[in-house]
Every structure is written in structure tokens, then in C-alpha cells.
Amino acid sequence: MSDFSEQLSAYLDGELSAEDAAMVEARLASDPAAQAELDALMAAEAEIAEEFDAMLAEPVPFKLAQTIKTFDMPASEPAASPAAPANAPRPIW
């Protein structure tokens, strides 16, 4: 995968800074191959989303639901809170 392909993926996911997104958009406007790559990524994302939506509509298998209901969760200890630095301000309440 090229650096630009990674940028396109990040662009599609909304993970780029405004500056990086603007650079990608400028390339998309001037490079038909880049636009075609983005279109392919968007189509793949839509297809995957459609597949997952179909899976979510399927009922949970009875045996799995039964196993989940009868699973004995081990007792967990509460997470220890991190110690505050000695010079940290104390809450007023």
C-alpha cells in the first residue's frame, strides 16, 4: 500500500488534519487515478458495511445465547486509582 493509499484511507475515515485533507482533495481534483482509487475504497467500505448490517440482522444462535447467560464471570477487583502527585492541588469540595 502506498503512502497516498494510506492517506486516502485516513481521509475516508475522517482522520486527517484539515491541511492534509485539503492536500488530498487537491490531488483528487487533478488526478483521475487518485479519484478512482478513492471511489474503489468507498465502494469496498459500502459493501463491507452492507455485509455487516446483514450479519447484525441475523438472530444470535441459541447455544451461544445460552452460554452467555450461564457464564460465570470471575469477580474482578476495582482498578486502583493512580496516586496524585504530592504537590497536586486538592479538590475544594
N, C-alpha and C positions, 0 to 999 in steps of 0.2 A: 504494500500500500504506500503510495507516495505521500509526501507531506501535504500536498494540496488535497488529496483524498481524505486525509485525516482532518484537515481544516473544513472540508465540506461536511463531513460527518458532525463535527462540532458545531458548525453553522446551523445545520438542520436541527440539532438538539438545543439550540439557543445558548451555547456555551462560550461563544466568542465575545470579546470586548467589542464595543461599538466601532473602534478603529479597525480591528481585524475583520469584523463583519462587513464594513464598508469596502475594505480591500477585496474580499471575496466577491461582493456584489459587483464591484467594478470589473473583475475578471469574468464573472458570469455574463455581464453585458457585452463583453468584447470577444469572448471565446466560446464558440458553439460547442466545442468538445467538453468544456467545463460544464456548460449548461446541461448537456446530455448526461454527463456523469451525475449531476445533481438530480435530474429527472429520474434516473435509474435508482438512485438511493431513495428518493421519495416513493417510488413505486414499490420497492422492496419493503420499505417501512410500512406502507399501507397494506401490503399483502400479509406481512407478519402480524400486524395489529388485527387484521381480519381473522387470521388463524387463531390467535389467542382469544379473541372475542368468542369464537365458536367453542373453544375449549371451556371457557368460563360458563357457557350456557349448558354444558353437559352436567348431569347430576353427579354428585360425589358417590363413588362406589360404596355400597352398603358396608362391606367388610372394612374399608378404610374409615368410614364414619364411626363404626362400632369400635375400632381400635383406638381412635382418637378419644372417644367418650370414656373408654375404660382405662386409658393410660394414666398411670400413677406418676404424677410429676414429683421429682425429688424436691425436698424443701431447699430453698436457696437462702443464703444469708444476705441481708441487705448490704448493698455496696457501701464501703467505707467512704465517708466524705473526705476530700483532700484537706489536709491541715492548712489553715490560713497562715500566711507569713506573720512573724511576731510583730511586725510594725504595721500590719493591715488595720485600717480603721474599723471600729466595731459598729454594728448597726445601732441605731438610736432607740428602737422600739424596745 
